Amino acid sequence: MRQRQPGRLHSEIRELCVPFAELPSLVGRSFQGDWFIVDAGDLPLFDRAICTDRNPYPLDARGYPEDLVEGFHLLALLDHLVNPLLRVSDGPCVAWNYGLDRVRFVSPVRAGQKIRVSGTVGAVRPKDSGFLILSRCAVEVEGREQPGMVADWWTYWLTPVPLAAGTPQARTCGAVAHGITAARVSDE
């Protein structure tokens, strides 16, 4: 899979980054990622990772285009595509996959096509010492009006943890923090 080059930012990218306590302020704000390409050579790796290559009753592959990016493959890419776009500025935190309310595979996506995630923070609800965040996501396909996939995705964000002694630091939102990709603060 091709990855975004570190430090390369485009005017189209909208990243949201606030202090942890201010996560509720993100409701209604939109985010948009950089273009990403799933290489055809990576398709068998996903099949192998989810064990479809060991299915005792395989589907007839002739019914699918050879370069089709499986719907569950697109869904699995959400973490990779959204992670650099929604962050906290005051230290590393843990965000667990909490579940999905709605997922639709709207139109086929093929290897080699440019895709990107765009979306809106639909809700932020307090839960214990953290927040449940609803991201209403669409995986766009370059040059196409209809997205490849849409998903309403909940994540459970836990309070930032203090850095352990000797832990390497990374830049985030113009501040120093651990384990988060370098990026800028941006807004609509």
C-alpha positions as CSV (number, residue, x, y, z in Angstrom):
1,M,0.0,0.0,0.0
2,R,1.3,3.4,-0.8
3,Q,1.6,5.7,2.2
4,R,1.4,9.4,2.6
5,Q,4.8,11.0,2.6
6,P,5.7,12.3,6.1
7,G,5.4,16.1,6.3
8,R,3.7,16.4,2.9
9,L,0.5,18.3,3.4
10,H,-2.0,19.4,0.8
11,S,-4.5,22.2,1.0
12,E,-7.3,19.7,0.5
13,I,-6.4,17.8,3.7
14,R,-8.6,18.8,6.7
15,E,-7.2,17.5,10.0
16,L,-8.9,18.0,13.4
17,C,-6.7,18.3,16.4
18,V,-7.7,19.7,19.8
19,P,-6.9,19.1,23.5
20,F,-8.6,15.9,24.8
21,A,-11.0,17.8,27.0
22,E,-12.2,19.8,23.9
23,L,-13.1,16.7,21.8
24,P,-16.8,17.6,22.1
25,S,-16.1,20.8,20.2
26,L,-15.5,18.7,17.1
27,V,-19.2,17.9,16.6
28,G,-20.2,19.1,13.1
29,R,-16.7,19.7,11.9
30,S,-15.4,17.9,8.8
31,F,-12.2,16.1,8.0
32,Q,-10.7,14.9,4.7
33,G,-7.6,12.8,4.1
34,D,-4.9,12.6,1.4
35,W,-5.4,10.4,-1.6
36,F,-4.4,6.7,-1.1
37,I,-3.9,3.8,-3.5
38,V,-4.4,0.2,-2.8
39,D,-1.8,-1.6,-4.9
40,A,-3.1,-4.8,-6.8
41,G,-0.2,-6.7,-5.2
42,D,-1.6,-6.1,-1.7
43,L,-5.0,-7.6,-2.4
44,P,-3.9,-11.2,-1.8
45,L,-2.3,-10.1,1.5
46,F,-5.7,-9.0,2.8
47,D,-7.3,-12.3,1.8
48,R,-4.5,-14.1,3.5
49,A,-4.8,-12.0,6.7
50,I,-8.5,-12.7,7.0
51,C,-8.0,-16.4,6.1
52,T,-10.3,-16.4,3.0
53,D,-7.5,-18.3,1.3
54,R,-8.3,-21.2,3.7
55,N,-12.0,-21.2,3.1
56,P,-13.2,-24.8,2.6
57,Y,-16.0,-23.5,0.4
58,P,-14.4,-20.6,-1.6
59,L,-16.6,-18.3,-3.7
60,D,-16.3,-18.5,-7.5
61,A,-13.7,-15.8,-8.2
62,R,-14.9,-15.5,-11.8
63,G,-17.8,-13.5,-10.4
64,Y,-15.6,-10.7,-9.2
65,P,-13.2,-8.4,-11.1
66,E,-9.6,-9.5,-10.5
67,D,-8.6,-6.0,-9.1
68,L,-11.7,-5.5,-6.9
69,V,-10.9,-4.1,-3.4
70,E,-13.2,-6.2,-1.1
71,G,-15.7,-4.3,0.9
72,F,-14.3,-5.5,4.2
73,H,-10.8,-4.5,2.9
74,L,-12.2,-0.9,2.5
75,L,-13.7,-1.1,5.9
76,A,-10.4,-2.2,7.5
77,L,-8.7,0.8,5.9
78,L,-10.8,3.2,7.8
79,D,-8.4,3.1,10.8
80,H,-5.4,3.9,8.5
81,L,-7.3,6.6,6.6
82,V,-8.9,8.4,9.6
83,N,-6.1,8.0,12.2
84,P,-4.0,11.0,11.0
85,L,-7.0,13.2,10.7
86,L,-8.5,13.1,14.2
87,R,-6.1,13.6,17.1
88,V,-5.5,15.1,20.4
89,S,-2.8,17.7,21.1
90,D,-2.1,17.0,24.7
91,G,-0.5,13.6,24.6
92,P,-1.1,10.2,23.3
93,C,-4.4,8.6,24.0
94,V,-6.0,5.3,23.2
95,A,-8.9,5.1,20.8
96,W,-10.7,1.7,20.6
97,N,-12.9,0.6,17.8
98,Y,-16.4,0.7,19.5
99,G,-18.6,-0.4,16.6
100,L,-20.4,0.6,13.4
101,D,-24.0,1.8,13.1
102,R,-24.2,1.8,9.4
103,V,-21.9,0.6,6.6
104,R,-22.8,0.5,2.9
105,F,-20.5,-0.5,0.0
106,V,-22.0,1.9,-2.5
107,S,-19.8,1.4,-5.6
108,P,-16.9,-0.9,-6.6
109,V,-13.4,0.2,-5.9
110,R,-10.5,-1.3,-7.9
111,A,-6.8,-1.5,-7.1
112,G,-4.9,1.4,-8.5
113,Q,-7.8,3.9,-8.1
114,K,-7.2,6.9,-5.8
115,I,-9.4,6.9,-2.7
116,R,-9.6,9.1,0.3
117,V,-11.7,9.4,3.4
118,S,-13.9,12.4,4.1
119,G,-16.4,12.9,6.8
120,T,-17.9,14.7,9.7
121,V,-17.8,14.2,13.5
122,G,-21.4,13.4,14.1
123,A,-21.4,13.1,17.9
124,V,-19.1,13.1,20.9
125,R,-20.5,11.6,24.1
126,P,-18.9,11.3,27.5
127,K,-18.2,7.7,28.6
128,D,-16.4,7.0,31.9
129,S,-13.1,9.1,31.7
130,G,-13.2,9.3,27.9
131,F,-15.5,10.0,24.9
132,L,-17.4,8.0,22.3
133,I,-16.9,9.7,19.0
134,L,-19.1,9.1,15.9
135,S,-17.3,9.6,12.6
136,R,-19.6,9.7,9.6
137,C,-17.1,8.6,6.9
138,A,-17.2,8.3,3.1
139,V,-14.5,6.7,1.1
140,E,-14.4,8.8,-2.0
141,V,-13.0,7.6,-5.4
142,E,-11.2,10.1,-7.5
143,G,-13.2,11.3,-10.5
144,R,-16.4,9.7,-9.2
145,E,-19.4,11.4,-7.6
146,Q,-20.6,8.2,-5.8
147,P,-18.4,7.0,-2.9
148,G,-17.0,3.5,-2.7
149,M,-18.2,3.1,0.9
150,V,-19.9,5.0,3.6
151,A,-19.7,4.1,7.3
152,D,-20.9,5.5,10.7
153,W,-18.0,4.5,12.9
154,W,-17.8,4.8,16.7
155,T,-14.5,5.0,18.5
156,Y,-13.9,5.1,22.3
157,W,-11.2,7.6,23.2
158,L,-9.6,7.2,26.6
159,T,-7.8,9.9,28.6
160,P,-4.2,10.7,27.4
161,V,-1.5,8.8,29.2
162,P,1.7,10.3,30.6
163,L,4.8,9.5,28.6
164,A,7.0,6.8,30.1
165,A,10.6,7.8,30.8
166,G,12.8,7.4,27.6
167,T,9.8,7.2,25.3
168,P,10.5,8.8,21.9
169,Q,8.3,11.8,21.1
170,A,6.6,12.8,17.9
171,R,5.2,16.2,16.8
172,T,1.5,16.6,16.8
173,C,-0.7,19.7,16.0
174,G,2.3,21.9,16.5
175,A,3.0,20.4,20.0
176,V,5.2,17.6,21.0
177,A,3.5,14.3,21.9
178,H,4.2,10.6,21.7
179,G,3.1,8.3,18.9
180,I,1.1,10.7,16.8
181,T,2.0,11.6,13.2
182,A,3.3,15.1,12.5
183,A,0.6,17.4,11.2
184,R,-0.8,20.8,11.2
185,V,-4.0,22.2,12.8
186,S,-6.5,22.9,10.2
187,D,-10.1,24.0,10.1
188,E,-12.8,24.7,7.6
